[in-house]
Each structure stands twice: as C-alpha cells, then as structure tokens.
C-alpha cells in the first residue's frame, strides 16, 4: 500500500504559476511510476504528467500534450516527494489534481487510472 498526500493547490490568475507537492510513503517497491492526474467537474480524470522512479532510466518523464512546455514533473529522492511545477496557467487547467502511484509508465501505461494508488487531491483554480 502506497500512501500519498498532495499539497500546494491554490487560486491563481491566468499566466501565473503553482507548484504542487506529493509526499509518498509505504510500499513503493512495486509502484515506481509516479503520476499527476487532474479532474475537472463533469470531465474524466486525465493524466497530466508522470515520472519513472525505477533504477533503470530513472527520471524519465511523460506529459500530456496539453501541458507540454508549461508543466514540469520532478522528484526529490531524499524526501520521497514528487513535484509538479505549473507555469503559464490557463483557465482550462482548473481542476482537482491527484497524485497517483502505479507499476509502469512506458507505453502509455502512465495515463491509465486502473491499478493505481491515489491521494485525496488538491484543488487548483485559475481565473482569467
């Protein structure tokens, strides 16, 4: 069981920046794909960004097309924390953001919702 706790959500104006944090602990041996998802009201949960924390190719990142060039996912190994730096925010980025942990990232597996452990979410609101 992986435990995840998100923080950093806030209300900002369009064009602004936020950094979300995800502290994780527990059985991370089999959950090395750390992912940020988001879900806006009335929409499906979508994968935003992921980072592979396994020993091979550690640090490989994945992004949804909608956030490429604006969002950056990173990991602090010492603190077991994953970050999502969000720049040039748009109103359509408004959503509940969730941190998740899964077994694999490659081949598009990072963006699937099945079989993952989840945090409770942190709200991001971007006003135009």
C-alpha positions as CSV (number, residue, x, y, z in Angstrom):
1,X,0.0,0.0,0.0
2,X,1.3,3.4,-1.0
3,X,0.2,6.5,0.8
4,X,0.1,9.8,-1.0
5,X,-0.5,13.3,0.2
6,X,-0.9,16.2,-2.1
7,X,-0.4,19.9,-1.3
8,X,0.1,23.2,-3.0
9,X,-3.2,23.8,-4.7
10,X,-4.5,27.4,-4.7
11,X,-6.3,30.0,-6.7
12,X,-4.2,32.0,-9.2
13,X,-4.7,34.2,-12.2
14,X,-4.1,33.1,-15.7
15,X,-0.5,33.3,-16.6
16,X,0.6,32.5,-13.1
17,X,2.4,29.6,-11.6
18,X,1.9,27.0,-8.9
19,X,4.0,24.1,-7.5
20,X,2.2,21.0,-6.3
21,X,3.8,18.5,-4.0
22,X,3.1,14.9,-3.4
23,X,4.6,13.2,-0.4
24,X,4.6,9.4,-0.7
25,X,5.4,6.5,1.6
26,X,4.8,2.9,2.3
27,X,5.3,0.0,-0.2
28,X,6.8,1.8,-3.1
29,X,8.7,-1.2,-4.4
30,X,6.1,-2.2,-6.9
31,X,4.8,1.4,-7.6
32,X,7.6,3.3,-9.3
33,X,5.5,5.3,-11.8
34,X,4.5,8.5,-10.1
35,X,1.8,10.4,-11.9
36,X,-0.2,13.6,-11.6
37,X,-3.8,13.4,-12.8
38,X,-6.5,16.0,-12.8
39,X,-10.3,16.0,-13.0
40,X,-12.5,19.0,-13.7
41,X,-16.2,19.0,-12.9
42,X,-18.1,16.9,-15.5
43,X,-14.9,15.6,-17.1
44,X,-13.0,12.4,-16.9
45,X,-9.8,12.1,-14.9
46,X,-6.8,12.6,-17.2
47,X,-3.1,12.0,-16.8
48,X,-1.1,15.2,-16.8
49,X,2.5,14.1,-16.2
50,X,4.5,11.2,-14.9
51,X,8.0,10.3,-13.7
52,X,9.6,6.9,-13.6
53,X,11.5,6.3,-10.3
54,X,12.8,2.8,-11.0
55,X,16.6,2.1,-11.1
56,X,16.7,1.8,-14.9
57,X,16.0,5.0,-16.8
58,X,15.1,6.7,-13.6
59,X,13.8,10.2,-14.1
60,X,12.1,9.5,-17.5
61,X,9.2,11.9,-17.7
62,X,5.9,11.8,-19.7
63,X,3.5,14.6,-20.4
64,X,0.1,15.2,-21.8
65,X,0.2,17.3,-25.0
66,X,-2.0,19.9,-23.3
67,X,0.7,20.7,-20.7
68,X,4.0,20.1,-22.6
69,X,6.3,23.1,-22.3
70,X,4.3,24.5,-19.3
71,X,4.4,21.9,-16.6
72,X,7.4,20.1,-15.2
73,X,7.4,17.0,-13.0
74,X,10.3,16.2,-10.8
75,X,11.3,14.1,-7.8
76,X,13.3,14.8,-4.6
77,X,14.8,11.4,-3.9
78,X,15.8,12.3,-0.3
79,X,12.3,13.4,0.6
80,X,10.2,10.9,-1.3
81,X,8.4,13.8,-2.8
82,X,7.2,14.4,-6.4
83,X,6.5,17.9,-7.6
84,X,4.5,19.4,-10.4
85,X,5.7,22.8,-11.4
86,X,2.9,24.5,-13.4
87,X,3.7,27.7,-15.3
88,X,1.7,29.8,-17.8
89,X,-1.5,28.5,-16.2
90,X,-4.7,28.7,-18.2
91,X,-8.3,28.7,-17.0
92,X,-8.7,25.2,-18.5
93,X,-6.1,23.9,-16.1
94,X,-8.6,24.4,-13.3
95,X,-9.3,21.0,-11.7
96,X,-8.7,18.8,-8.7
97,X,-5.2,17.5,-9.0
98,X,-4.4,14.0,-7.8
99,X,-1.1,12.2,-7.2
100,X,-1.0,8.5,-8.1
101,X,1.4,5.6,-8.0
102,X,1.4,2.8,-10.5
103,X,3.6,-0.1,-11.5
104,X,4.6,1.0,-15.0
105,X,5.0,4.2,-17.0
106,X,6.0,3.2,-20.5
107,X,3.8,2.6,-23.5
108,X,1.1,5.0,-22.3
109,X,0.5,3.0,-19.1
110,X,1.2,6.0,-17.0
111,X,-2.0,7.7,-18.1
112,X,-4.4,4.8,-17.2
113,X,-6.3,5.0,-14.0
114,X,-6.7,1.3,-13.2
115,X,-4.5,-0.3,-10.6
116,X,-3.1,2.8,-9.1
117,X,-2.9,4.1,-5.5
118,X,-4.4,7.6,-5.1
119,X,-4.1,10.7,-2.9
120,X,-7.1,12.8,-1.9
121,X,-6.3,15.6,-4.3
122,X,-5.6,19.3,-4.1
123,X,-7.7,22.0,-5.9
124,X,-6.2,24.3,-8.5
125,X,-8.4,27.2,-9.7
126,X,-7.2,29.5,-12.5
127,X,-9.1,32.7,-13.1
128,X,-9.0,34.5,-16.4
